[in-house]
C-alpha cells in the first residue's frame, strides 16, 4: 500500500489548477490532487533526465 504525505500548497495555485481543470476537461484529471501528483512526477522525471544528460557529458569530458 502506498503511503502519502500532506503538502501545503498556496490557495492561489490550487485555484489556478482548478481553473485549468474546468477549462480543460479533456486532460482527464479527477481531482486537483491527481493533477498535482502528475505535475510533480513529470518535473521529477525531467530533472532526473537532465541530471543523467549532465553526468553523461561530464563522463565524456573525463
MOZITA-V750677 format. One record per backbone hydrogen bond with DSSP energy under -1.0 kcal/mol. NH is the residue of the N-H (numbers start at 0). CO is the residue of the C=O. If there is no record, write none. Layout:
<<NH | CO> <NH | CO>>
This chain:
<<13 | 9> <14 | 10> <15 | 11> <16 | 12> <17 | 13> <18 | 14> <19 | 15> <20 | 16> <21 | 17> <22 | 18> <23 | 19> <26 | 23> <27 | 24> <34 | 30> <35 | 31> <36 | 32> <37 | 33> <38 | 34> <39 | 35> <40 | 36> <41 | 37> <42 | 38> <43 | 39> <44 | 40> <45 | 41> <46 | 42> <47 | 43> <48 | 44> <49 | 45> <50 | 46> <51 | 47> <52 | 48> <53 | 49> <54 | 50> <55 | 51> <56 | 52> <57 | 53> <58 | 54> <59 | 55> <60 | 56> <61 | 57>>
